[in-house]
Amino acid sequence: MWNDILQHFQTLEQRPFERMAILVGGMLFFWIIEGAIPLLPLRYKKNKLRHAGVNFFFTVLHLIIHTGLAVLIVKLSDWCLETGFGLVYWFNTGVVLTIVIGVLALDFSSWLVHWVMHKVPLLWRFHLIHHSDTTVDVTTGLRHHPGDSVLRGIFFLLLIFISGSPMYGVMIYQTLVVLSTAFTHANMRLPLGLDKALSYILVSPNMHKVHHHWKQPYTDSNYGAVFSIWDRLLGTFRKLDIADIRYGLDRYYPGEKDEDIIGLLKKPFQKLDA
């Protein structure tokens, strides 16, 4: 059974419709949950479907780019296996530890690229498209400018190279991060005690909502994707009462244009407003 599970994830990259079902299924699940127990009363420009349509446009671009990068991901992971390059091979780890190292390394890549995009002005131009959403819900999770998506892929490849993660480790992490992205962006209310308890290990919805607050230093905090340990260890963890959170940006991009697709695509190549 264990071998069957590993084999399932080892070849998951070859089954795009199954991966799409995981992504869409996760988003639909949390779409229903956020409708039943909303965290904040969101005021959409027109309606929720229009907002979702804008974010799905960017999601499709993100998936197209990922599909192209998937070839490099498979080749790099296979090269690490063939040459014995990477942490999991240098330390001759067993299957369980290989998964742990691979998942943690790839999750650190998500934290690191996120931190870099906030700190490097040129890269921030691309990433601010994600933060410009003034009505954060489950569809916001994959609202990334194509430039943002490419950079995420580069860092992902870098940490595969360092960790040597085999494809089953890569696909276990990608499944986790897809579900976590939907979970943390969903506009759903969890009991405060449960949300707080989750945030000691995982990125919880309320923890990530702080990252989407419109003003620094809160925007520059809570960078984690799946696990909260990186923010806690590296000093980027912050708290803010959920009632005080306001989504969007206080500069760079006007909130009333957060559903302007053409404007969002062009923004990284324009001078940023002070």
ChimeraX commands (.cxc) that place a marker at each C-alpha (Angstrom):
marker #1 position 0.00,0.00,0.00 radius 0.5
marker #1 position 2.81,2.41,0.94 radius 0.5
marker #1 position 4.57,1.70,-2.35 radius 0.5
marker #1 position 1.31,2.28,-4.22 radius 0.5
marker #1 position 0.93,5.69,-2.58 radius 0.5
marker #1 position 4.51,6.65,-3.48 radius 0.5
marker #1 position 4.01,5.47,-7.04 radius 0.5
marker #1 position 0.80,7.48,-7.27 radius 0.5
marker #1 position 2.61,10.71,-6.38 radius 0.5
marker #1 position 5.72,9.77,-8.37 radius 0.5
marker #1 position 3.64,9.78,-11.57 radius 0.5
marker #1 position 1.06,12.45,-10.63 radius 0.5
marker #1 position 2.80,15.05,-12.82 radius 0.5
marker #1 position 1.87,12.88,-15.81 radius 0.5
marker #1 position -1.85,13.16,-15.00 radius 0.5
marker #1 position -2.73,16.84,-15.53 radius 0.5
marker #1 position -6.49,16.30,-15.27 radius 0.5
marker #1 position -6.12,14.70,-11.86 radius 0.5
marker #1 position -3.96,17.60,-10.68 radius 0.5
marker #1 position -6.51,20.04,-12.08 radius 0.5
marker #1 position -9.27,18.18,-10.22 radius 0.5
marker #1 position -7.35,18.62,-6.95 radius 0.5
marker #1 position -6.95,22.35,-7.57 radius 0.5
marker #1 position -10.52,22.98,-8.71 radius 0.5
marker #1 position -11.98,20.64,-6.09 radius 0.5
marker #1 position -10.09,22.40,-3.31 radius 0.5
marker #1 position -11.20,25.82,-4.51 radius 0.5
marker #1 position -14.85,24.74,-4.84 radius 0.5
marker #1 position -14.80,23.17,-1.38 radius 0.5
marker #1 position -13.54,26.34,0.29 radius 0.5
marker #1 position -15.78,28.49,-1.97 radius 0.5
marker #1 position -18.76,26.70,-0.40 radius 0.5
marker #1 position -17.32,26.97,3.12 radius 0.5
marker #1 position -16.61,30.69,2.83 radius 0.5
marker #1 position -20.13,31.23,1.59 radius 0.5
marker #1 position -21.55,29.41,4.62 radius 0.5
marker #1 position -19.31,30.93,7.32 radius 0.5
marker #1 position -17.80,34.16,5.93 radius 0.5
marker #1 position -15.01,35.83,7.85 radius 0.5
marker #1 position -15.58,39.39,6.58 radius 0.5
marker #1 position -18.46,40.99,4.64 radius 0.5
marker #1 position -16.71,41.52,1.30 radius 0.5
marker #1 position -17.89,44.27,-1.03 radius 0.5
marker #1 position -17.23,43.19,-4.61 radius 0.5
marker #1 position -16.98,45.75,-7.40 radius 0.5
marker #1 position -19.84,44.08,-9.27 radius 0.5
marker #1 position -20.34,40.58,-7.88 radius 0.5
marker #1 position -18.43,37.54,-6.67 radius 0.5
marker #1 position -18.49,35.80,-10.06 radius 0.5
marker #1 position -17.00,38.81,-11.84 radius 0.5
marker #1 position -14.24,38.96,-9.21 radius 0.5
marker #1 position -13.62,35.23,-9.59 radius 0.5
marker #1 position -13.42,35.59,-13.37 radius 0.5
marker #1 position -10.59,38.14,-13.10 radius 0.5
marker #1 position -8.65,35.94,-10.68 radius 0.5
marker #1 position -9.26,32.78,-12.73 radius 0.5
marker #1 position -7.72,34.55,-15.74 radius 0.5
marker #1 position -4.48,34.93,-13.79 radius 0.5
marker #1 position -4.85,31.38,-12.45 radius 0.5
marker #1 position -4.97,30.00,-16.01 radius 0.5
marker #1 position -1.81,31.94,-16.92 radius 0.5
marker #1 position -0.13,30.58,-13.78 radius 0.5
marker #1 position -1.07,27.00,-14.72 radius 0.5
marker #1 position 0.17,27.41,-18.30 radius 0.5
marker #1 position 3.54,28.61,-17.01 radius 0.5
marker #1 position 3.68,25.79,-14.46 radius 0.5
marker #1 position 2.96,23.25,-17.21 radius 0.5
marker #1 position 5.99,24.53,-19.10 radius 0.5
marker #1 position 8.16,24.46,-15.98 radius 0.5
marker #1 position 6.97,20.92,-15.19 radius 0.5
marker #1 position 9.31,19.55,-17.87 radius 0.5
marker #1 position 12.29,21.13,-16.10 radius 0.5
marker #1 position 11.05,19.98,-12.69 radius 0.5
marker #1 position 10.84,16.34,-13.81 radius 0.5
marker #1 position 14.21,16.45,-15.56 radius 0.5
marker #1 position 15.95,18.05,-12.58 radius 0.5
marker #1 position 14.43,15.64,-10.06 radius 0.5
marker #1 position 15.39,12.67,-12.27 radius 0.5
marker #1 position 18.92,14.06,-12.69 radius 0.5
marker #1 position 19.30,14.31,-8.91 radius 0.5
marker #1 position 18.21,10.66,-8.64 radius 0.5
marker #1 position 20.58,9.48,-11.36 radius 0.5
marker #1 position 23.60,11.38,-10.03 radius 0.5
marker #1 position 22.82,11.08,-6.31 radius 0.5
marker #1 position 22.90,14.85,-5.96 radius 0.5
marker #1 position 21.08,16.58,-3.11 radius 0.5
marker #1 position 20.56,16.32,0.64 radius 0.5
marker #1 position 18.38,13.22,0.53 radius 0.5
marker #1 position 21.09,11.29,-1.33 radius 0.5
marker #1 position 24.11,12.69,0.53 radius 0.5
marker #1 position 22.60,11.60,3.85 radius 0.5
marker #1 position 21.04,8.42,2.42 radius 0.5
marker #1 position 17.67,9.17,4.00 radius 0.5
marker #1 position 14.82,6.69,4.05 radius 0.5
marker #1 position 11.51,7.30,2.34 radius 0.5
marker #1 position 9.84,9.10,5.25 radius 0.5
marker #1 position 12.76,11.45,5.88 radius 0.5
marker #1 position 13.12,12.01,2.14 radius 0.5
marker #1 position 9.52,13.21,2.02 radius 0.5
marker #1 position 10.03,15.42,5.10 radius 0.5
marker #1 position 13.21,17.00,3.70 radius 0.5
marker #1 position 11.68,17.51,0.26 radius 0.5
marker #1 position 8.46,19.03,1.58 radius 0.5
marker #1 position 10.26,21.34,4.01 radius 0.5
marker #1 position 12.82,22.41,1.40 radius 0.5
marker #1 position 10.14,23.23,-1.16 radius 0.5
marker #1 position 8.06,25.03,1.42 radius 0.5
marker #1 position 11.11,27.09,2.31 radius 0.5
marker #1 position 11.44,27.94,-1.39 radius 0.5
marker #1 position 7.89,29.33,-1.23 radius 0.5
marker #1 position 8.75,31.42,1.83 radius 0.5
marker #1 position 12.06,32.62,0.36 radius 0.5
marker #1 position 10.77,33.69,-3.04 radius 0.5
marker #1 position 7.87,35.45,-1.35 radius 0.5
marker #1 position 10.24,37.35,0.94 radius 0.5
marker #1 position 12.52,38.25,-1.98 radius 0.5
marker #1 position 9.61,39.61,-4.03 radius 0.5
marker #1 position 8.69,41.92,-1.18 radius 0.5
marker #1 position 12.26,43.16,-0.70 radius 0.5
marker #1 position 13.42,43.68,-4.30 radius 0.5
marker #1 position 11.60,46.65,-5.88 radius 0.5
marker #1 position 11.72,45.26,-9.42 radius 0.5
marker #1 position 10.20,41.96,-8.35 radius 0.5
marker #1 position 7.65,43.67,-6.10 radius 0.5
marker #1 position 6.22,45.28,-9.26 radius 0.5
marker #1 position 5.07,41.82,-10.34 radius 0.5
marker #1 position 4.00,40.53,-6.95 radius 0.5
marker #1 position 1.87,43.55,-6.04 radius 0.5
marker #1 position -0.76,42.27,-8.50 radius 0.5
marker #1 position -1.53,39.59,-5.92 radius 0.5
marker #1 position -1.80,42.18,-3.14 radius 0.5
marker #1 position -3.91,44.61,-5.15 radius 0.5
marker #1 position -7.03,42.45,-4.61 radius 0.5
marker #1 position -9.32,44.39,-2.26 radius 0.5
marker #1 position -11.71,41.46,-1.73 radius 0.5
marker #1 position -9.53,38.51,-0.73 radius 0.5
marker #1 position -11.29,35.19,-1.06 radius 0.5
marker #1 position -10.47,31.66,-2.19 radius 0.5
marker #1 position -9.97,32.81,-5.79 radius 0.5
marker #1 position -7.21,35.24,-4.77 radius 0.5
marker #1 position -4.78,32.40,-4.05 radius 0.5
marker #1 position -3.44,31.99,-7.59 radius 0.5
marker #1 position -3.85,35.60,-8.70 radius 0.5
marker #1 position -0.24,35.97,-9.85 radius 0.5
marker #1 position 1.26,38.02,-12.65 radius 0.5
marker #1 position 3.10,35.74,-15.13 radius 0.5
marker #1 position 6.42,37.28,-14.03 radius 0.5
marker #1 position 5.60,36.34,-10.44 radius 0.5
marker #1 position 4.82,32.76,-11.52 radius 0.5
marker #1 position 8.11,32.40,-13.41 radius 0.5
marker #1 position 10.13,33.58,-10.40 radius 0.5
marker #1 position 8.33,31.12,-8.13 radius 0.5
marker #1 position 9.25,28.35,-10.55 radius 0.5
marker #1 position 12.94,29.34,-10.51 radius 0.5
marker #1 position 13.12,29.18,-6.72 radius 0.5
marker #1 position 11.22,25.89,-6.74 radius 0.5
marker #1 position 13.83,24.41,-9.09 radius 0.5
marker #1 position 16.63,25.75,-6.89 radius 0.5
marker #1 position 15.34,23.94,-3.80 radius 0.5
marker #1 position 14.77,20.72,-5.74 radius 0.5
marker #1 position 18.41,20.99,-6.78 radius 0.5
marker #1 position 19.56,21.47,-3.18 radius 0.5
marker #1 position 17.29,18.89,-1.57 radius 0.5
marker #1 position 17.39,16.31,-4.36 radius 0.5
marker #1 position 13.68,15.69,-3.77 radius 0.5
marker #1 position 12.34,12.82,-5.90 radius 0.5
marker #1 position 9.14,13.40,-7.87 radius 0.5
marker #1 position 6.91,11.80,-5.25 radius 0.5
marker #1 position 8.17,14.36,-2.72 radius 0.5
marker #1 position 7.69,17.19,-5.22 radius 0.5
marker #1 position 4.12,16.16,-5.99 radius 0.5
marker #1 position 3.20,15.60,-2.34 radius 0.5
marker #1 position 4.30,19.18,-1.67 radius 0.5
marker #1 position 2.54,20.60,-4.71 radius 0.5
marker #1 position -0.69,18.90,-3.59 radius 0.5
marker #1 position -0.26,20.35,-0.10 radius 0.5
marker #1 position 0.47,23.87,-1.33 radius 0.5
marker #1 position -2.50,23.93,-3.72 radius 0.5
marker #1 position -4.88,22.96,-0.90 radius 0.5
marker #1 position -3.17,25.28,1.57 radius 0.5
marker #1 position -3.42,28.22,-0.83 radius 0.5
marker #1 position -7.18,27.76,-1.14 radius 0.5
marker #1 position -7.53,27.28,2.62 radius 0.5
marker #1 position -5.51,30.32,3.69 radius 0.5
marker #1 position -7.11,32.75,1.23 radius 0.5
marker #1 position -10.70,31.60,1.75 radius 0.5
marker #1 position -12.93,34.18,3.40 radius 0.5
marker #1 position -14.07,31.74,6.06 radius 0.5
marker #1 position -14.40,32.10,9.81 radius 0.5
marker #1 position -12.74,29.49,11.99 radius 0.5
marker #1 position -13.07,29.48,15.79 radius 0.5
marker #1 position -10.31,31.79,17.02 radius 0.5
marker #1 position -8.83,29.09,19.25 radius 0.5
marker #1 position -8.63,26.63,16.35 radius 0.5
marker #1 position -7.10,29.20,14.01 radius 0.5
marker #1 position -4.49,30.14,16.63 radius 0.5
marker #1 position -3.64,26.50,17.36 radius 0.5
marker #1 position -3.20,25.74,13.65 radius 0.5
marker #1 position -0.94,28.77,13.22 radius 0.5
marker #1 position 1.76,27.26,15.46 radius 0.5
marker #1 position 2.49,24.71,12.72 radius 0.5
marker #1 position 0.51,25.62,9.61 radius 0.5
marker #1 position -0.32,28.91,7.95 radius 0.5
marker #1 position -3.87,29.54,9.14 radius 0.5
marker #1 position -6.48,31.70,7.36 radius 0.5
marker #1 position -6.30,34.55,9.89 radius 0.5
marker #1 position -2.50,34.45,9.91 radius 0.5
marker #1 position -2.36,34.86,6.14 radius 0.5
marker #1 position -5.03,37.57,6.10 radius 0.5
marker #1 position -2.57,39.73,8.10 radius 0.5
marker #1 position -0.21,39.49,5.11 radius 0.5
marker #1 position -2.93,41.01,2.91 radius 0.5
marker #1 position -3.47,44.02,5.18 radius 0.5
marker #1 position -3.01,47.17,3.12 radius 0.5
marker #1 position -0.27,48.78,5.21 radius 0.5
marker #1 position 3.28,47.84,6.16 radius 0.5
marker #1 position 4.78,46.33,8.19 radius 0.5
marker #1 position 1.89,43.85,8.07 radius 0.5
marker #1 position 2.10,43.44,4.29 radius 0.5
marker #1 position 5.77,42.47,4.82 radius 0.5
marker #1 position 5.03,39.61,7.20 radius 0.5
marker #1 position 3.64,36.06,7.32 radius 0.5
marker #1 position 5.16,34.95,4.01 radius 0.5
marker #1 position 4.64,31.21,4.60 radius 0.5
marker #1 position 2.74,28.97,2.18 radius 0.5
marker #1 position 2.07,25.73,4.10 radius 0.5
marker #1 position 4.08,25.82,7.34 radius 0.5
marker #1 position 4.32,28.79,9.69 radius 0.5
marker #1 position 7.70,27.73,11.09 radius 0.5
marker #1 position 9.72,29.89,8.67 radius 0.5
marker #1 position 7.99,33.11,9.74 radius 0.5
marker #1 position 8.36,32.20,13.41 radius 0.5
marker #1 position 12.02,31.21,13.08 radius 0.5
marker #1 position 13.05,34.09,10.84 radius 0.5
marker #1 position 11.23,36.89,12.64 radius 0.5
marker #1 position 8.58,37.70,10.03 radius 0.5
marker #1 position 5.56,36.52,12.02 radius 0.5
marker #1 position 3.00,39.19,12.96 radius 0.5
marker #1 position -0.46,39.30,14.51 radius 0.5
marker #1 position -3.32,41.70,13.84 radius 0.5
marker #1 position -6.92,41.64,15.00 radius 0.5
marker #1 position -8.99,40.39,12.08 radius 0.5
marker #1 position -11.45,43.26,12.63 radius 0.5
marker #1 position -8.67,45.75,11.81 radius 0.5
marker #1 position -7.67,44.17,8.50 radius 0.5
marker #1 position -8.25,46.07,5.29 radius 0.5
marker #1 position -7.30,44.43,2.02 radius 0.5
marker #1 position -5.42,45.93,-0.91 radius 0.5
marker #1 position -2.54,48.42,-1.01 radius 0.5
marker #1 position -2.23,51.92,0.42 radius 0.5
marker #1 position -0.09,52.94,-2.57 radius 0.5
marker #1 position 1.24,51.64,-5.91 radius 0.5
marker #1 position -2.12,50.51,-7.31 radius 0.5
marker #1 position -5.57,52.12,-6.89 radius 0.5
marker #1 position -8.09,49.85,-5.19 radius 0.5
marker #1 position -10.87,50.78,-7.60 radius 0.5
marker #1 position -8.87,49.21,-10.47 radius 0.5
marker #1 position -8.14,45.85,-8.83 radius 0.5
marker #1 position -10.26,44.05,-11.46 radius 0.5
marker #1 position -8.71,45.81,-14.47 radius 0.5
marker #1 position -6.98,42.85,-16.16 radius 0.5
marker #1 position -5.11,44.88,-18.79 radius 0.5
marker #1 position -3.99,47.39,-16.18 radius 0.5
marker #1 position -2.79,44.61,-13.89 radius 0.5
marker #1 position -0.79,42.97,-16.69 radius 0.5
marker #1 position 0.85,46.28,-17.64 radius 0.5
marker #1 position 1.54,47.55,-14.12 radius 0.5
marker #1 position 4.98,45.90,-13.58 radius 0.5
marker #1 position 6.31,47.75,-16.62 radius 0.5
marker #1 position 5.10,51.16,-15.48 radius 0.5
marker #1 position 6.49,53.57,-12.92 radius 0.5
marker #1 position 5.08,52.84,-9.48 radius 0.5
marker #1 position 3.04,55.53,-7.79 radius 0.5
marker #1 position 4.54,56.73,-4.52 radius 0.5
marker link #1:1,2 radius 0.2
marker link #1:2,3 radius 0.2
marker link #1:3,4 radius 0.2
marker link #1:4,5 radius 0.2
marker link #1:5,6 radius 0.2
marker link #1:6,7 radius 0.2
marker link #1:7,8 radius 0.2
marker link #1:8,9 radius 0.2
marker link #1:9,10 radius 0.2
marker link #1:10,11 radius 0.2
marker link #1:11,12 radius 0.2
marker link #1:12,13 radius 0.2
marker link #1:13,14 radius 0.2
marker link #1:14,15 radius 0.2
marker link #1:15,16 radius 0.2
marker link #1:16,17 radius 0.2
marker link #1:17,18 radius 0.2
marker link #1:18,19 radius 0.2
marker link #1:19,20 radius 0.2
marker link #1:20,21 radius 0.2
marker link #1:21,22 radius 0.2
marker link #1:22,23 radius 0.2
marker link #1:23,24 radius 0.2
marker link #1:24,25 radius 0.2
marker link #1:25,26 radius 0.2
marker link #1:26,27 radius 0.2
marker link #1:27,28 radius 0.2
marker link #1:28,29 radius 0.2
marker link #1:29,30 radius 0.2
marker link #1:30,31 radius 0.2
marker link #1:31,32 radius 0.2
marker link #1:32,33 radius 0.2
marker link #1:33,34 radius 0.2
marker link #1:34,35 radius 0.2
marker link #1:35,36 radius 0.2
marker link #1:36,37 radius 0.2
marker link #1:37,38 radius 0.2
marker link #1:38,39 radius 0.2
marker link #1:39,40 radius 0.2
marker link #1:40,41 radius 0.2
marker link #1:41,42 radius 0.2
marker link #1:42,43 radius 0.2
marker link #1:43,44 radius 0.2
marker link #1:44,45 radius 0.2
marker link #1:45,46 radius 0.2
marker link #1:46,47 radius 0.2
marker link #1:47,48 radius 0.2
marker link #1:48,49 radius 0.2
marker link #1:49,50 radius 0.2
marker link #1:50,51 radius 0.2
marker link #1:51,52 radius 0.2
marker link #1:52,53 radius 0.2
marker link #1:53,54 radius 0.2
marker link #1:54,55 radius 0.2
marker link #1:55,56 radius 0.2
marker link #1:56,57 radius 0.2
marker link #1:57,58 radius 0.2
marker link #1:58,59 radius 0.2
marker link #1:59,60 radius 0.2
marker link #1:60,61 radius 0.2
marker link #1:61,62 radius 0.2
marker link #1:62,63 radius 0.2
marker link #1:63,64 radius 0.2
marker link #1:64,65 radius 0.2
marker link #1:65,66 radius 0.2
marker link #1:66,67 radius 0.2
marker link #1:67,68 radius 0.2
marker link #1:68,69 radius 0.2
marker link #1:69,70 radius 0.2
marker link #1:70,71 radius 0.2
marker link #1:71,72 radius 0.2
marker link #1:72,73 radius 0.2
marker link #1:73,74 radius 0.2
marker link #1:74,75 radius 0.2
marker link #1:75,76 radius 0.2
marker link #1:76,77 radius 0.2
marker link #1:77,78 radius 0.2
marker link #1:78,79 radius 0.2
marker link #1:79,80 radius 0.2
marker link #1:80,81 radius 0.2
marker link #1:81,82 radius 0.2
marker link #1:82,83 radius 0.2
marker link #1:83,84 radius 0.2
marker link #1:84,85 radius 0.2
marker link #1:85,86 radius 0.2
marker link #1:86,87 radius 0.2
marker link #1:87,88 radius 0.2
marker link #1:88,89 radius 0.2
marker link #1:89,90 radius 0.2
marker link #1:90,91 radius 0.2
marker link #1:91,92 radius 0.2
marker link #1:92,93 radius 0.2
marker link #1:93,94 radius 0.2
marker link #1:94,95 radius 0.2
marker link #1:95,96 radius 0.2
marker link #1:96,97 radius 0.2
marker link #1:97,98 radius 0.2
marker link #1:98,99 radius 0.2
marker link #1:99,100 radius 0.2
marker link #1:100,101 radius 0.2
marker link #1:101,102 radius 0.2
marker link #1:102,103 radius 0.2
marker link #1:103,104 radius 0.2
marker link #1:104,105 radius 0.2
marker link #1:105,106 radius 0.2
marker link #1:106,107 radius 0.2
marker link #1:107,108 radius 0.2
marker link #1:108,109 radius 0.2
marker link #1:109,110 radius 0.2
marker link #1:110,111 radius 0.2
marker link #1:111,112 radius 0.2
marker link #1:112,113 radius 0.2
marker link #1:113,114 radius 0.2
marker link #1:114,115 radius 0.2
marker link #1:115,116 radius 0.2
marker link #1:116,117 radius 0.2
marker link #1:117,118 radius 0.2
marker link #1:118,119 radius 0.2
marker link #1:119,120 radius 0.2
marker link #1:120,121 radius 0.2
marker link #1:121,122 radius 0.2
marker link #1:122,123 radius 0.2
marker link #1:123,124 radius 0.2
marker link #1:124,125 radius 0.2
marker link #1:125,126 radius 0.2
marker link #1:126,127 radius 0.2
marker link #1:127,128 radius 0.2
marker link #1:128,129 radius 0.2
marker link #1:129,130 radius 0.2
marker link #1:130,131 radius 0.2
marker link #1:131,132 radius 0.2
marker link #1:132,133 radius 0.2
marker link #1:133,134 radius 0.2
marker link #1:134,135 radius 0.2
marker link #1:135,136 radius 0.2
marker link #1:136,137 radius 0.2
marker link #1:137,138 radius 0.2
marker link #1:138,139 radius 0.2
marker link #1:139,140 radius 0.2
marker link #1:140,141 radius 0.2
marker link #1:141,142 radius 0.2
marker link #1:142,143 radius 0.2
marker link #1:143,144 radius 0.2
marker link #1:144,145 radius 0.2
marker link #1:145,146 radius 0.2
marker link #1:146,147 radius 0.2
marker link #1:147,148 radius 0.2
marker link #1:148,149 radius 0.2
marker link #1:149,150 radius 0.2
marker link #1:150,151 radius 0.2
marker link #1:151,152 radius 0.2
marker link #1:152,153 radius 0.2
marker link #1:153,154 radius 0.2
marker link #1:154,155 radius 0.2
marker link #1:155,156 radius 0.2
marker link #1:156,157 radius 0.2
marker link #1:157,158 radius 0.2
marker link #1:158,159 radius 0.2
marker link #1:159,160 radius 0.2
marker link #1:160,161 radius 0.2
marker link #1:161,162 radius 0.2
marker link #1:162,163 radius 0.2
marker link #1:163,164 radius 0.2
marker link #1:164,165 radius 0.2
marker link #1:165,166 radius 0.2
marker link #1:166,167 radius 0.2
marker link #1:167,168 radius 0.2
marker link #1:168,169 radius 0.2
marker link #1:169,170 radius 0.2
marker link #1:170,171 radius 0.2
marker link #1:171,172 radius 0.2
marker link #1:172,173 radius 0.2
marker link #1:173,174 radius 0.2
marker link #1:174,175 radius 0.2
marker link #1:175,176 radius 0.2
marker link #1:176,177 radius 0.2
marker link #1:177,178 radius 0.2
marker link #1:178,179 radius 0.2
marker link #1:179,180 radius 0.2
marker link #1:180,181 radius 0.2
marker link #1:181,182 radius 0.2
marker link #1:182,183 radius 0.2
marker link #1:183,184 radius 0.2
marker link #1:184,185 radius 0.2
marker link #1:185,186 radius 0.2
marker link #1:186,187 radius 0.2
marker link #1:187,188 radius 0.2
marker link #1:188,189 radius 0.2
marker link #1:189,190 radius 0.2
marker link #1:190,191 radius 0.2
marker link #1:191,192 radius 0.2
marker link #1:192,193 radius 0.2
marker link #1:193,194 radius 0.2
marker link #1:194,195 radius 0.2
marker link #1:195,196 radius 0.2
marker link #1:196,197 radius 0.2
marker link #1:197,198 radius 0.2
marker link #1:198,199 radius 0.2
marker link #1:199,200 radius 0.2
marker link #1:200,201 radius 0.2
marker link #1:201,202 radius 0.2
marker link #1:202,203 radius 0.2
marker link #1:203,204 radius 0.2
marker link #1:204,205 radius 0.2
marker link #1:205,206 radius 0.2
marker link #1:206,207 radius 0.2
marker link #1:207,208 radius 0.2
marker link #1:208,209 radius 0.2
marker link #1:209,210 radius 0.2
marker link #1:210,211 radius 0.2
marker link #1:211,212 radius 0.2
marker link #1:212,213 radius 0.2
marker link #1:213,214 radius 0.2
marker link #1:214,215 radius 0.2
marker link #1:215,216 radius 0.2
marker link #1:216,217 radius 0.2
marker link #1:217,218 radius 0.2
marker link #1:218,219 radius 0.2
marker link #1:219,220 radius 0.2
marker link #1:220,221 radius 0.2
marker link #1:221,222 radius 0.2
marker link #1:222,223 radius 0.2
marker link #1:223,224 radius 0.2
marker link #1:224,225 radius 0.2
marker link #1:225,226 radius 0.2
marker link #1:226,227 radius 0.2
marker link #1:227,228 radius 0.2
marker link #1:228,229 radius 0.2
marker link #1:229,230 radius 0.2
marker link #1:230,231 radius 0.2
marker link #1:231,232 radius 0.2
marker link #1:232,233 radius 0.2
marker link #1:233,234 radius 0.2
marker link #1:234,235 radius 0.2
marker link #1:235,236 radius 0.2
marker link #1:236,237 radius 0.2
marker link #1:237,238 radius 0.2
marker link #1:238,239 radius 0.2
marker link #1:239,240 radius 0.2
marker link #1:240,241 radius 0.2
marker link #1:241,242 radius 0.2
marker link #1:242,243 radius 0.2
marker link #1:243,244 radius 0.2
marker link #1:244,245 radius 0.2
marker link #1:245,246 radius 0.2
marker link #1:246,247 radius 0.2
marker link #1:247,248 radius 0.2
marker link #1:248,249 radius 0.2
marker link #1:249,250 radius 0.2
marker link #1:250,251 radius 0.2
marker link #1:251,252 radius 0.2
marker link #1:252,253 radius 0.2
marker link #1:253,254 radius 0.2
marker link #1:254,255 radius 0.2
marker link #1:255,256 radius 0.2
marker link #1:256,257 radius 0.2
marker link #1:257,258 radius 0.2
marker link #1:258,259 radius 0.2
marker link #1:259,260 radius 0.2
marker link #1:260,261 radius 0.2
marker link #1:261,262 radius 0.2
marker link #1:262,263 radius 0.2
marker link #1:263,264 radius 0.2
marker link #1:264,265 radius 0.2
marker link #1:265,266 radius 0.2
marker link #1:266,267 radius 0.2
marker link #1:267,268 radius 0.2
marker link #1:268,269 radius 0.2
marker link #1:269,270 radius 0.2
marker link #1:270,271 radius 0.2
marker link #1:271,272 radius 0.2
marker link #1:272,273 radius 0.2
marker link #1:273,274 radius 0.2
view
